[in-house]
Amino acid sequence: MLVIRAILCLVAAFFATSAHAEELILKPDSKWVADFGEDNCRLIRTFGKSDEQTVLIIEQIAPSTDFNWTVAGTSLARVRWSRDVEVRWGPEFQSYEKRFLKADLGKFGPAFVGKGWEAHTVVQSKVKEKELRELGRAELASGLEPVLAGLDEHRASRVEYLSFWQGDRMKTTLLLEHMGAAIAALNKCTLDLATSWGFDESYKDRLTTRAVWLNVRDVATEIQRNYPSRALTRGSQANFRMRIIVGVDGRAERCDWINDTSADNFDMSRTPCDVIMKKAEFEPALDENDRPIRSIYQTSVLYRIG
């Protein structure tokens, strides 16, 4: 699967660190809370008490075998941002290393932002180094996955904890509990979203070939050239997720975007979706008779300086 790294760049608070850290094991402090909106589906749960309280947010914007997640709390305060952190949704999934960019989630404090159960392959569009310095960088990538497929509820039921380890500096583990039921609710929410856009469950049986984005690099370059000037001047960065409905003619019928960062200085009077609606060209998805069919396409755009 080809994906783009999701990065949230905000101001992180400064926290004192100790030379060694005992493992901090946090039990749930709340039930899973479902926050199901018109454009996205979100699960939220808090862990630990008082000054150790940590929040986990799991989110999707369409049916998918992947998801975005955020963990925030002072339990992450000892992290050294310049080094990798070992992440594991265990015992079902293997651990992987990830270097998080500094982030902050309001009252909860320092935040880690990631994607999925396991490590991802990063795909980045390349432009000349001079252009990177002058214009900033906007990157697009897409993932291939079963149509309208949700998260694997059986495997999710075997996930018991989420852990973050960084040598002797930070050892934090969240005891998750009842992940199978929570993911089942999330799957139902995203399927309901797809139904509201005109895609029922029979759609995944009829569709045999997914849409292919034909001019993704050209569109990425156009988005890059429209990097918000104030954000570029201030060195601000942001990440957006986008959901595109591709018509039978290979053009975008609809594009919805979600700002994962709420970054300052981003005047999105012209959003990435504006460019996609005007210029994106797709080879439409096909049904079992090789006839064009409407489809859902998900991607991300990352604004980054230098």
JOWO-V585232 format. One record per residue. RES is the residue in one small letter. PHI is phi in whole degrees, -180 to 180 (NA if undefined). Layout:
BEGIN
res:RES phi:PHI
res:RES phi:PHI
END
This chain:
BEGIN
res:m phi:NA
res:l phi:-101
res:v phi:-137
res:i phi:-113
res:r phi:-64
res:a phi:-93
res:i phi:-125
res:l phi:-113
res:c phi:-114
res:l phi:-133
res:v phi:-87
res:a phi:-98
res:a phi:-73
res:f phi:-91
res:f phi:-129
res:a phi:-68
res:t phi:-121
res:s phi:-110
res:a phi:-67
res:h phi:-134
res:a phi:-132
res:e phi:-76
res:e phi:-66
res:l phi:-104
res:i phi:-107
res:l phi:-111
res:k phi:-89
res:p phi:-60
res:d phi:-110
res:s phi:-155
res:k phi:-79
res:w phi:-65
res:v phi:-107
res:a phi:-91
res:d phi:-116
res:f phi:-103
res:g phi:-102
res:e phi:-75
res:d phi:-122
res:n phi:-155
res:c phi:-127
res:r phi:-139
res:l phi:-113
res:i phi:-133
res:r phi:-149
res:t phi:-106
res:f phi:-135
res:g phi:80
res:k phi:-118
res:s phi:40
res:d phi:-74
res:e phi:-98
res:q phi:-59
res:t phi:-131
res:v phi:-115
res:l phi:-119
res:i phi:-122
res:i phi:-117
res:e phi:-142
res:q phi:-136
res:i phi:-115
res:a phi:-170
res:p phi:-56
res:s phi:-164
res:t phi:-88
res:d phi:-131
res:f phi:-158
res:n phi:-102
res:w phi:-140
res:t phi:-135
res:v phi:-123
res:a phi:-142
res:g phi:162
res:t phi:-68
res:s phi:-64
res:l phi:-99
res:a phi:-64
res:r phi:-83
res:v phi:-61
res:r phi:-100
res:w phi:-64
res:s phi:-83
res:r phi:-125
res:d phi:-69
res:v phi:-118
res:e phi:-85
res:v phi:-116
res:r phi:-149
res:w phi:-97
res:g phi:-109
res:p phi:-85
res:e phi:-67
res:f phi:-114
res:q phi:-76
res:s phi:-75
res:y phi:-148
res:e phi:-105
res:k phi:-145
res:r phi:-100
res:f phi:-88
res:l phi:-83
res:k phi:-56
res:a phi:-149
res:d phi:-145
res:l phi:-121
res:g phi:50
res:k phi:-67
res:f phi:-79
res:g phi:93
res:p phi:-58
res:a phi:-133
res:f phi:-106
res:v phi:-123
res:g phi:-143
res:k phi:-143
res:g phi:76
res:w phi:-81
res:e phi:-132
res:a phi:-67
res:h phi:-118
res:t phi:-82
res:v phi:-94
res:v phi:-120
res:q phi:-128
res:s phi:-79
res:k phi:-113
res:v phi:-134
res:k phi:-62
res:e phi:-58
res:k phi:-62
res:e phi:-65
res:l phi:-60
res:r phi:-68
res:e phi:-83
res:l phi:-112
res:g phi:78
res:r phi:-135
res:a phi:-124
res:e phi:-124
res:l phi:-126
res:a phi:-154
res:s phi:-137
res:g phi:-120
res:l phi:-107
res:e phi:-158
res:p phi:-56
res:v phi:-68
res:l phi:57
res:a phi:-74
res:g phi:-102
res:l phi:-71
res:d phi:-73
res:e phi:-68
res:h phi:-66
res:r phi:-67
res:a phi:-61
res:s phi:-66
res:r phi:-96
res:v phi:-87
res:e phi:-109
res:y phi:-154
res:l phi:-125
res:s phi:-123
res:f phi:-130
res:w phi:-127
res:q phi:-143
res:g phi:53
res:d phi:-94
res:r phi:-86
res:m phi:-149
res:k phi:-140
res:t phi:-123
res:t phi:-131
res:l phi:-101
res:l phi:-86
res:l phi:-79
res:e phi:67
res:h phi:57
res:m phi:-68
res:g phi:-60
res:a phi:-66
res:a phi:-65
res:i phi:-68
res:a phi:-61
res:a phi:-66
res:l phi:-65
res:n phi:-60
res:k phi:-64
res:c phi:-62
res:t phi:-69
res:l phi:-67
res:d phi:-64
res:l phi:-60
res:a phi:-61
res:t phi:-61
res:s phi:-67
res:w phi:-96
res:g phi:98
res:f phi:-114
res:d phi:-99
res:e phi:-65
res:s phi:-67
res:y phi:-58
res:k phi:-69
res:d phi:-82
res:r phi:-83
res:l phi:-86
res:t phi:-113
res:t phi:-134
res:r phi:-76
res:a phi:-65
res:v phi:-120
res:w phi:-80
res:l phi:-84
res:n phi:-124
res:v phi:-59
res:r phi:-71
res:d phi:-64
res:v phi:-68
res:a phi:-60
res:t phi:-65
res:e phi:-65
res:i phi:-64
res:q phi:-61
res:r phi:-70
res:n phi:-107
res:y phi:-56
res:p phi:-52
res:s phi:-60
res:r phi:-65
res:a phi:-66
res:l phi:-64
res:t phi:-63
res:r phi:-87
res:g phi:73
res:s phi:-81
res:q phi:-128
res:a phi:-158
res:n phi:-130
res:f phi:-124
res:r phi:-104
res:m phi:-132
res:r phi:-121
res:i phi:-119
res:i phi:-96
res:v phi:-99
res:g phi:-82
res:v phi:-68
res:d phi:-92
res:g phi:83
res:r phi:-104
res:a phi:-75
res:e phi:-85
res:r phi:-155
res:c phi:-142
res:d phi:-118
res:w phi:-127
res:i phi:-128
res:n phi:-83
res:d phi:-78
res:t phi:-114
res:s phi:52
res:a phi:-70
res:d phi:-72
res:n phi:71
res:f phi:-99
res:d phi:-85
res:m phi:-97
res:s phi:-63
res:r phi:-121
res:t phi:-89
res:p phi:-55
res:c phi:-64
res:d phi:-61
res:v phi:-67
res:i phi:-63
res:m phi:-63
res:k phi:-88
res:k phi:-122
res:a phi:-67
res:e phi:-125
res:f phi:-122
res:e phi:-88
res:p phi:-63
res:a phi:-66
res:l phi:-123
res:d phi:-93
res:e phi:-66
res:n phi:-104
res:d phi:62
res:r phi:-100
res:p phi:-58
res:i phi:-145
res:r phi:-61
res:s phi:-153
res:i phi:-105
res:y phi:-128
res:q phi:-115
res:t phi:-155
res:s phi:-136
res:v phi:-126
res:l phi:-114
res:y phi:-92
res:r phi:-144
res:i phi:-94
res:g phi:66
END
